[in-house]
Amino acid sequence: MRRRRRRRRIILIGGLIAVGTYKLTKSQVDKVEQQTGKQAEELTDEQLEQAMKQLGIKPEELSDEDWKQVDTADNEPEDYLEELERLSELNKKGVITDEEFEAKKKELLNL
């Protein structure tokens, strides 16, 4: 099993979500979060694996191609919150429209 110690981050990969070393659907992530009472990105590998086992979720490990996408995303700046705040101010000042703000927000949050 390929494991990397890294700062946990939620990343979309081909319609699935990379959590730790696994790919899960949105509904599986929601179930894990409900089971544990924590956000998926806050869970340790052990907590994630235990919750998946309790819920009967069959883990799908990340492929080498998936890891490339994760590594690319990890190298992206994490100042998206600052960018969202800046865009919000531009929106409040009328420089960008609500639609432009929402589109950029979705892009920044990978929604």
N, C-alpha and C positions, 0 to 999 in steps of 0.2 A: 504494500500500500504506500503510495507516494504521499508524504506529508511534508509540509513546509511550515515553519513557525513564522507567522506574519501577523501583522495587524489585521484583524478581521474586518472585512468590508463586504457589503452586498453588491454583487455585480450581475447584470443581465447577460446571459449567454444563450443565444438562439431560443429565446422564449422561456428559458429556465433561469433560475437564480443560483449563482455560485455562493455557497455558504461554507466557509472553511474549505474542505477538500471535496465537497459534494455539490451535485446539481439537484435542486429541488424545484417543484412547481410553486407558484404563489400560494396555492391552498395548503401545500405541505408546510411551507414556512409559517403561514398563519396558524396551523395546528400546533407546530412546535412552539411558537411564541405563546399560544394559549396554554399549552401543557406546562411550560416552564415559568410563565409569568415574566419573561425577559424578552427583549428584542434579540433576534437571531444573531446580530453582530456582536452582542455582549456575551454570548455563550462560549465556553471553552469547547474544544473538540470533544472532550469526554461528555460534557453536558448535552451537546448536540447529538452525539451518538446514542446516549441513553434515552433521550426524548424520542428519537427516531425509532429505536427498538421498542419502546413502550407503545408507540403509536402504530407499529407495524409498517413503518415506511421503509421500503427497500432503497438503500442508498445507491446513487449512481455517481461514481467517482469522476472527477474532472479528467478529461483526456489531455494529451500534450498540447493540442490546439486550444483547448479551453484555458490551459495554464498561460499560454501566450496572451490571450485576451485579458486574463486577470493581471498578468505582469504589466501589460500596456495600461490598464486602468489604474494600477498602483502607481505608475509613474506620472499620472495626470495630477495637476495641482489640486489640492483639497480646499482651495479657497473659494469654493462655489457659494458658500454662505455669504461671504463678502460680496461676491458678484451678484447674488440675489438681492442683497441689501441695496447695492448700487443701482440695480435695475428697478427696484421698487421705488427708490427716490426719483429716478427718471420718469417712472410711470406717474407718480404723484405730481410731478411738475408738468406733466403733459407732454414730455419729450417723446415718450413711446406710448403706444396705445395699450389698453388692457389685453388685447389679443396678442400683441407682440410680446408683452411681459409673460403671459401664460405660456406661449410657445417656447420662449427662451428658458423659462423655469422647467418645463417638461424636458427640454434638451439637457439642461444641467443636472437634473435629478434622474436622468435615464428612464423616464416614464413613457 
